[in-house]
Each structure stands twice: as structure tokens, then as C-alpha cells.
Amino acid sequence: MLNWHIRYRVRYSLFIVLVCLAGFSCQNTKKEAKTPDDLEKPSITALVNTTYKLGDTISIQLSQPLSQATVMIDDRSAGIIQRTTNALRVRSTDQKLGLHQLVISGTTANKISFSDTLGIELWSDVTPPTLLYSVIKTYPHQTSSFTQGLEFYKGVLYEGTGLNGKSKLMQVDLPTGSIIKSIPIATQYFGEGITIMNDKIYQLTWTSGVCFRYSMNFTLEKTFTYPTQGWGLTHNDSTLILSDGSNRLYFLSPDFQRKRELAIYDHQGPVMNLNELEYVDGYVFANVWQTNRIVQIDLKSGKVVGYLDMEPILPAGIDTKANVLNGIAFQARENALYLTGKNWPALYKIQLQKALNNKALNKVARR
């Protein structure tokens, strides 16, 4: 099975190649072998732009008038809302975010048949607001902990750490920051995100493609493999959600069978380097690696619907390039997020100034 992350990169690269070809000349693609006369035919279609926001009208330039035309987006018929002698305009409203293939076929006014393939990318139509928050309390955190995952389960704090030879799974005493219980993982593994579902603890590894599953007493029960890097891990009621450093989230069954994937975009394009994850009521909060930003992602649409700027809480003197913000845990009974970073001396309890399940935000994000 092809690596999910590589598959996306390949797909994105093919899209760029397609766009470049479209910029110079939109090549006619026909199922039958091309004759010299075919190769001399002028281009029929070209894109005005290759990126659009969801809901925008896609504009396709025509080099000559058409007598008949159809447009398919990813093998689905797309509604042509206007056709003139020199342009087609197509709806993008009912599409998903991400890369799409357009196939425009038909007959010119001179009765010449054609079929062109173009590529577009759909971005989010939502400009995310910066979410305001208050720091409620600061707790001590072990500076030896290269934090990769953070989670509350039944009121108890758990942490996963990274680095080869130093990676651990730990139970942490919140008030003091002391380690109550820990188990190392083998030195060849670089620990990554953790999550706990149905009394089972899952811990990713970075490049090994291995996930460890433990009982609540830290007994290793099972290992799973996955064909991508492992960065962040969280879950909703029944599904694991994994990030691999791209702009995609992968939805997995508890035995690591892939269900689906979701491309994540804001109004400026794909949001790359998604790292540590935390699920909260239909959203995922995600660290963006090597930034001081957390993004709030709507899991129905893939749209980023809010930003958290965490620069004000960075510990003084911290090396923010090496010891980056990483670690998000949600405590439902307090409606609070707990945040820390790699080797940070502190863990912060924050509350958003608007409820995390804000109904107005739901309406905007999912329109």
C-alpha cells in the first residue's frame, strides 16, 4: 500500500505539473491515438486561475466558440452556469477542499471534438478569527520531557515524549509535574503523539510506522503498522485521527484500518505541518510545527475556523526553534485546554473567551 503522505505529495506534484502545462497550452487529451493533424490543433481551454475559494465561480477560457460542452470535476458533473463564445463558468459550491481534476469535453462550433484535463485547488472560504483566551493557571512541567503528546483521561494527565533512546509514555501528577509512572519504548523508536480510547493507550512513532497500544497499567498489548509518518494522534467517539506533518488528517479504526482522510485549508491555502492534535466537540485543535500557532479545524469541512496565537505564553529564554510549542490536552469538565512544549518548564491551563462549542462558529464553518 502506497504511503499516504507520499501519495498526497505525488498527487500535489502531478497537480503542479498539470497547472504548468495548462499555463503554456492546454493539451487536448483524446482516447484515440493522436495524428500529426491532432497535434497541430490549437488549445481549446485554459484556466483563468488555478486556485479558488470554495463557492467561487471557476472561469475557463475558450480559444474558440463551442457548440456543446460538459464539465466533470473528479468524475462528477459540474453545473455550467454560463457559457459565452470565449468562456465557461462553473460552480464550485458542492466540492470538497483540495485538489481536483477538471475534464472539459465537447464540440467546437467547427464540429471538432475535444477533451481537455485541467487541475484546480479549492481553498477555504472562511477567514479564521484569532481566538482570545485567558491563562487560568500555570503548572510545573519537566524540562527533560520532549513532549509529543498530551492527554487527560478520566481526570488523569498522560504524556508521551520523543527522541531516540529517551521516548516514554508517562502518567503525570498535574499539580507538581512529577512523573507518577512511566515506561520507555525501545531505543530505535522516536515517540510521537498519544491518545486514549476505550481504556487503551495508543502511542505513535515518528518514522518507524509503528503504533503501540497499552493497557491502562502500561502493559504493551499490541502493535500496529501504518504507511506514513506519525506526528499527532487524537480520537472522537469511535475513530482515531492521525496527522503526518502534511495538511491532511487520517481517520482510522481502533485497529488502524484507514477510513478516510481530510485535507485542511484556510483562506490562504493548505495548512501544512499539522502536528499534535486534540479533539473537542467536532473540532480538532492542532499545533502547527515550528510556529506559535494552534489552529482550530472543523472536521466536517476541513476548514480552519480559528487561530490561537500562543506567543504570549512562551517561557522566557526558551529556544523556540528546538523546544517548540507541542502538547494540547482538553479537560472537558473544566472546558479548558492545557498546553505545553518540548522541554518547557511550564504547562498552561487556558480558557477561550468564547465557548469551544460556539454555535455561531459552527454555522459559519459548516455552511
Backbone torsions as a table, in degrees:
resi	resn	phi	psi	omega
1	MET	NA	132.6	-176.0
2	LEU	-70.0	136.5	177.5
3	ASN	-51.2	127.4	-176.9
4	TRP	-58.6	-43.7	-176.8
5	HIS	-65.9	-44.3	178.9
6	ILE	-64.8	-40.2	-179.9
7	ARG	-59.7	-40.7	178.7
8	TYR	-66.3	-42.7	179.8
9	ARG	-61.7	-42.2	178.2
10	VAL	-61.9	-44.4	-179.5
11	ARG	-62.8	-40.2	179.8
12	TYR	-67.2	-40.4	178.7
13	SER	-63.6	-42.3	177.5
14	LEU	-62.4	-37.0	177.5
15	PHE	-62.3	-44.5	-179.8
16	ILE	-62.4	-43.1	177.9
17	VAL	-60.2	-42.7	-179.6
18	LEU	-62.3	-42.0	179.3
19	VAL	-63.9	-42.2	179.5
20	CYS	-61.7	-43.1	178.1
21	LEU	-62.2	-40.0	-179.4
22	ALA	-66.4	-31.5	-179.3
23	GLY	-67.1	-32.6	-179.8
24	PHE	-90.6	-49.2	177.2
25	SER	-165.0	129.6	179.3
26	CYS	-79.6	108.7	-175.3
27	GLN	-73.5	134.5	174.5
28	ASN	-71.5	129.9	177.5
29	THR	-112.9	119.3	-178.7
30	LYS	-125.9	146.4	-177.5
31	LYS	-67.7	-34.5	-179.8
32	GLU	-80.4	159.2	179.5
33	ALA	-61.9	140.5	-178.3
34	LYS	-81.5	138.0	174.0
35	THR	-95.0	167.0	175.2
36	PRO	-53.9	-36.2	178.4
37	ASP	-64.4	-38.4	178.4
38	ASP	-60.9	-43.6	-175.6
39	LEU	-66.3	-21.5	-179.5
40	GLU	-90.1	-3.5	-178.9
41	LYS	-66.1	139.4	177.8
42	PRO	-69.7	157.3	177.2
43	SER	-63.1	146.8	179.9
44	ILE	-101.4	-44.3	-174.2
45	THR	-126.5	154.5	174.0
46	ALA	-155.0	151.0	179.7
47	LEU	-87.8	138.6	172.7
48	VAL	-69.1	-43.4	174.8
49	ASN	-136.8	157.9	177.1
50	THR	-104.4	-10.7	176.3
51	THR	-123.5	139.2	179.8
52	TYR	-140.5	155.7	169.6
53	LYS	-86.9	147.1	-178.8
54	LEU	-54.4	129.9	-177.9
55	GLY	98.3	-17.4	176.3
56	ASP	-65.5	157.4	172.3
57	THR	-85.3	127.1	178.8
58	ILE	-83.6	123.2	-177.7
59	SER	-102.4	126.6	-179.2
60	ILE	-120.2	119.7	179.2
61	GLN	-79.3	145.8	177.6
62	LEU	-116.6	134.2	178.1
63	SER	-82.4	-13.9	177.3
64	GLN	-157.9	158.5	-178.4
65	PRO	-64.1	151.3	179.0
66	LEU	-114.3	148.4	172.1
67	SER	-96.4	-21.4	-180.0
68	GLN	-157.7	143.2	-179.8
69	ALA	-155.5	145.9	169.7
70	THR	-132.7	150.1	178.0
71	VAL	-126.7	128.4	175.6
72	MET	-114.5	134.5	172.5
73	ILE	-114.6	111.8	-177.8
74	ASP	52.0	49.9	176.0
75	ASP	68.6	13.0	174.8
76	ARG	-117.3	138.7	-179.7
77	SER	-64.8	133.4	178.3
78	ALA	-109.2	137.4	-177.4
79	GLY	-73.8	122.4	174.4
80	ILE	-82.5	117.0	-177.2
81	ILE	-93.6	-15.9	176.3
82	GLN	-158.7	138.7	173.3
83	ARG	-134.2	123.6	175.8
84	THR	-118.0	-174.8	-179.9
85	THR	-68.4	-21.8	-176.1
86	ASN	-126.4	9.5	-178.7
87	ALA	-159.9	152.7	167.4
88	LEU	-118.1	145.7	174.9
89	ARG	-127.9	130.0	-169.9
90	VAL	-127.5	144.0	177.6
91	ARG	-74.5	145.4	171.7
92	SER	-117.8	6.8	-170.5
93	THR	-58.7	-42.3	-172.0
94	ASP	-92.4	16.9	-176.8
95	GLN	-98.6	164.7	174.0
96	LYS	-89.0	161.9	174.2
97	LEU	-68.0	148.9	174.1
98	GLY	119.9	-159.6	-176.0
99	LEU	-84.8	139.2	-179.2
100	HIS	-140.5	149.1	176.1
101	GLN	-104.1	128.2	175.3
102	LEU	-105.2	131.0	172.7
103	VAL	-117.9	114.8	179.1
104	ILE	-107.5	120.3	-178.7
105	SER	-133.9	159.0	179.6
106	GLY	161.7	-153.8	-177.3
107	THR	-134.9	135.5	177.5
108	THR	-76.9	170.0	177.3
109	ALA	-62.0	-22.4	177.2
110	ASN	-90.0	12.3	175.9
111	LYS	66.3	33.8	174.4
112	ILE	-102.0	122.8	179.2
113	SER	-80.8	151.6	-179.6
114	PHE	-152.7	162.2	172.8
115	SER	-152.7	110.5	-177.8
116	ASP	-109.6	145.3	176.6
117	THR	-116.8	125.6	-180.0
118	LEU	-126.9	168.3	179.5
119	GLY	-129.3	138.7	175.3
120	ILE	-131.4	164.3	174.5
121	GLU	-130.2	128.8	-179.5
122	LEU	-102.3	123.9	178.0
123	TRP	-99.0	169.5	179.1
124	SER	-68.9	147.3	175.7
125	ASP	-94.9	7.0	-179.2
126	VAL	-106.6	126.7	171.5
127	THR	-88.8	110.0	-172.1
128	PRO	-69.1	136.4	173.5
129	PRO	-78.0	157.8	170.3
130	THR	-83.0	120.3	-176.1
131	LEU	-81.2	133.9	179.1
132	LEU	-89.5	147.1	-178.4
133	TYR	-147.5	164.2	175.3
134	SER	-123.6	137.9	173.8
135	VAL	-82.8	115.7	-175.4
136	ILE	-86.8	-40.3	-176.8
137	LYS	-159.7	153.3	176.8
138	THR	-119.4	132.5	179.7
139	TYR	-117.1	155.6	174.7
140	PRO	-70.7	150.8	179.1
141	HIS	-139.7	141.6	-177.9
142	GLN	-66.8	121.5	179.1
143	THR	-72.4	-10.0	175.6
144	SER	-85.9	-4.9	-175.9
145	SER	-93.3	111.1	176.6
146	PHE	-84.9	80.1	-166.6
147	THR	-62.4	129.8	176.7
148	GLN	-123.9	-21.9	179.2
149	GLY	-152.0	146.4	-176.9
150	LEU	-146.0	133.4	-178.1
151	GLU	-159.2	140.3	168.6
152	PHE	-93.7	140.3	174.1
153	TYR	-143.1	117.3	-177.5
154	LYS	53.6	40.5	175.9
155	GLY	82.5	-0.8	-178.3
156	VAL	-106.6	140.0	-178.0
157	LEU	-92.9	131.4	176.9
158	TYR	-122.8	149.6	-177.7
159	GLU	-141.5	140.3	172.6
160	GLY	-114.4	138.5	-179.0
161	THR	-120.6	165.9	-176.1
162	GLY	-120.4	-166.5	-175.3
163	LEU	85.2	136.3	177.3
164	ASN	-62.8	129.9	180.0
165	GLY	84.3	-7.5	-179.4
166	LYS	-127.4	0.7	-175.3
167	SER	-73.4	136.8	-177.6
168	LYS	-144.0	162.2	163.8
169	LEU	-112.3	132.0	-172.1
170	MET	-137.0	149.4	165.1
171	GLN	-104.2	130.5	-169.8
172	VAL	-118.9	139.0	172.4
173	ASP	-82.9	112.3	-173.6
174	LEU	-59.6	-48.9	-175.2
175	PRO	-61.5	-35.0	-174.8
176	THR	-106.0	-19.0	-175.6
177	GLY	79.2	0.4	-178.2
178	SER	-74.8	154.8	-178.6
179	ILE	-88.3	118.2	179.0
180	ILE	-80.2	-41.1	-175.2
181	LYS	-154.2	143.9	177.5
182	SER	-152.6	156.8	174.4
183	ILE	-140.2	129.5	178.4
184	PRO	-80.1	157.2	169.5
185	ILE	-106.5	160.5	-174.8
186	ALA	-54.5	147.7	-170.7
187	THR	-64.0	-20.4	179.9
188	GLN	-77.3	-7.7	-176.5
189	TYR	-105.0	141.1	175.5
190	PHE	-106.9	106.6	-175.2
191	GLY	-65.4	148.1	179.4
192	GLU	-134.0	-143.9	-171.8
193	GLY	-61.8	155.1	177.0
194	ILE	-128.9	157.1	167.8
195	THR	-155.5	160.4	-177.7
196	ILE	-128.4	122.8	-178.5
197	MET	-139.1	128.4	178.1
198	ASN	54.1	46.0	178.1
199	ASP	62.2	27.7	175.3
200	LYS	-126.5	132.5	179.8
201	ILE	-99.7	127.8	178.0
202	TYR	-111.0	135.5	178.1
203	GLN	-133.9	122.2	179.5
204	LEU	-80.7	163.9	165.8
205	THR	-121.4	157.0	-169.8
206	TRP	-70.0	-67.4	-173.5
207	THR	-113.6	1.1	-175.9
208	SER	-85.6	-14.3	-178.9
209	GLY	67.2	30.3	-177.8
210	VAL	-125.8	134.3	172.0
211	CYS	-117.4	132.8	177.3
212	PHE	-97.3	138.3	173.7
213	ARG	-117.7	128.2	-177.1
214	TYR	-118.2	156.9	166.0
215	SER	-76.4	172.7	-178.9
216	MET	-69.7	-13.5	174.5
217	ASN	-96.3	15.8	174.4
218	PHE	72.7	22.5	172.9
219	THR	-84.3	125.5	179.3
220	LEU	-69.4	122.2	-176.9
221	GLU	-104.2	-36.1	-171.9
222	LYS	-162.4	155.4	171.9
223	THR	-122.8	148.8	176.7
224	PHE	-125.0	155.8	174.4
225	THR	-116.1	154.2	178.4
226	TYR	-148.2	145.7	-170.1
227	PRO	-91.2	47.4	-179.4
228	THR	-158.6	174.2	169.9
229	GLN	-71.7	156.2	174.9
230	GLY	-112.5	124.4	178.4
231	TRP	-117.7	-76.9	-178.6
232	GLY	-112.8	158.5	-178.9
233	LEU	-147.3	134.2	172.7
234	THR	-149.4	-169.6	178.8
235	HIS	-159.2	155.8	166.7
236	ASN	-101.2	-151.0	-174.7
237	ASP	-62.0	-35.0	-172.2
238	SER	-137.5	-0.1	-170.1
239	THR	-132.7	134.4	172.1
240	LEU	-77.8	147.2	-180.0
241	ILE	-128.6	122.6	-171.1
242	LEU	-122.0	141.8	171.0
243	SER	-113.1	153.8	-179.1
244	ASP	-130.2	18.8	179.4
245	GLY	89.9	-4.2	176.0
246	SER	-93.5	-156.8	173.5
247	ASN	-103.3	26.0	-176.9
248	ARG	-120.7	146.3	170.9
249	LEU	-113.6	139.1	-178.4
250	TYR	-111.9	133.1	-178.7
251	PHE	-105.5	122.7	-171.1
252	LEU	-126.2	149.3	171.1
253	SER	-72.3	166.3	178.9
254	PRO	-59.3	-19.5	175.3
255	ASP	-102.5	21.8	170.5
256	PHE	68.4	31.5	169.7
257	GLN	-90.2	129.8	-175.5
258	ARG	-72.0	130.3	177.0
259	LYS	-97.3	-49.8	-178.8
260	ARG	-164.7	176.3	173.8
261	GLU	-139.3	160.4	-174.3
262	LEU	-137.1	128.2	176.6
263	ALA	-85.4	136.6	-174.9
264	ILE	-110.1	126.5	-177.3
265	TYR	-138.0	149.9	162.2
266	ASP	-113.4	-165.5	-175.6
267	HIS	-74.3	-7.0	-178.8
268	GLN	-109.3	0.1	177.1
269	GLY	131.7	-165.6	179.9
270	PRO	-66.5	138.6	179.1
271	VAL	-97.8	101.5	-174.6
272	MET	-86.9	173.2	174.0
273	ASN	61.7	36.1	174.5
274	LEU	-67.0	129.7	-170.9
275	ASN	-121.6	-117.7	-177.0
276	GLU	-62.5	140.4	-172.1
277	LEU	-124.8	151.4	171.4
278	GLU	-146.6	123.9	-179.7
279	TYR	-85.1	132.6	176.8
280	VAL	-142.6	102.6	168.3
281	ASP	49.9	57.0	176.5
282	GLY	89.8	-4.3	178.2
283	TYR	-121.1	159.8	166.8
284	VAL	-120.2	130.3	169.8
285	PHE	-93.4	129.3	-174.6
286	ALA	-132.2	131.0	167.0
287	ASN	-66.3	139.3	170.7
288	VAL	-101.3	113.8	-171.2
289	TRP	-54.1	136.8	178.4
290	GLN	63.1	26.0	169.9
291	THR	-131.6	170.4	175.2
292	ASN	-102.3	27.3	-175.0
293	ARG	-113.9	139.6	168.5
294	ILE	-113.5	135.0	178.6
295	VAL	-108.6	144.7	175.2
296	GLN	-102.8	121.3	-172.1
297	ILE	-112.5	129.4	172.5
298	ASP	-81.7	121.3	-173.0
299	LEU	-78.8	-9.9	174.9
300	LYS	-81.4	-35.8	-173.3
301	SER	-110.7	-23.4	-172.6
302	GLY	84.2	4.9	-179.3
303	LYS	-80.7	139.1	168.1
304	VAL	-78.3	124.0	-174.6
305	VAL	-114.8	0.4	177.3
306	GLY	-168.6	151.1	175.9
307	TYR	-118.5	142.4	168.8
308	LEU	-115.3	120.5	176.8
309	ASP	-93.1	110.3	-174.4
310	MET	-97.5	6.1	-178.8
311	GLU	-56.7	-37.3	-179.7
312	PRO	-61.0	-19.9	-177.9
313	ILE	-100.9	1.9	-178.4
314	LEU	-60.2	130.5	178.4
315	PRO	-61.1	142.0	-180.0
316	ALA	-60.9	135.5	175.3
317	GLY	78.7	4.4	-178.2
318	ILE	-75.0	141.7	174.3
319	ASP	-81.0	98.5	-172.1
320	THR	-74.3	-11.0	175.9
321	LYS	-80.3	-39.1	-179.2
322	ALA	-92.3	-44.5	-174.7
323	ASN	-101.7	71.6	-171.7
324	VAL	-79.5	158.7	170.4
325	LEU	-53.1	124.9	-179.4
326	ASN	-168.0	115.1	179.9
327	GLY	133.1	109.0	179.5
328	ILE	-132.5	126.4	176.4
329	ALA	-133.5	138.0	-179.9
330	PHE	-107.9	129.5	175.9
331	GLN	-107.6	101.3	-170.4
332	ALA	-61.8	-39.3	-175.1
333	ARG	-67.1	-20.1	177.6
334	GLU	-105.2	-7.0	-173.5
335	ASN	51.7	46.1	-174.4
336	ALA	-130.3	148.7	172.7
337	LEU	-102.9	142.4	174.9
338	TYR	-114.8	129.9	-172.6
339	LEU	-130.6	144.4	172.8
340	THR	-152.4	-168.5	179.9
341	GLY	-147.4	179.1	-177.9
342	LYS	-70.2	118.5	179.1
343	ASN	64.2	23.5	177.9
344	TRP	-75.2	150.1	177.3
345	PRO	-85.3	-3.6	-174.1
346	ALA	-139.6	154.0	172.6
347	LEU	-125.5	132.1	-171.1
348	TYR	-112.1	134.6	171.6
349	LYS	-98.4	122.5	-179.9
350	ILE	-126.5	157.1	171.6
351	GLN	-130.2	135.0	175.4
352	LEU	-71.0	146.7	-178.5
353	GLN	-75.4	-13.9	168.3
354	LYS	-116.5	149.1	-177.7
355	ALA	-57.7	145.8	-177.7
356	LEU	-65.3	-23.2	179.6
357	ASN	-107.3	39.1	-177.7
358	ASN	-52.6	120.7	-175.7
359	LYS	-67.9	-35.1	179.1
360	ALA	-64.7	-38.7	178.4
361	LEU	-65.9	-39.2	176.4
362	ASN	-56.1	-43.5	-176.8
363	LYS	-64.6	-42.1	179.6
364	VAL	-67.6	-45.3	-173.7
365	ALA	-66.6	-32.7	-168.9
366	ARG	-107.8	13.2	180.0
367	ARG	-68.4	NA	NA
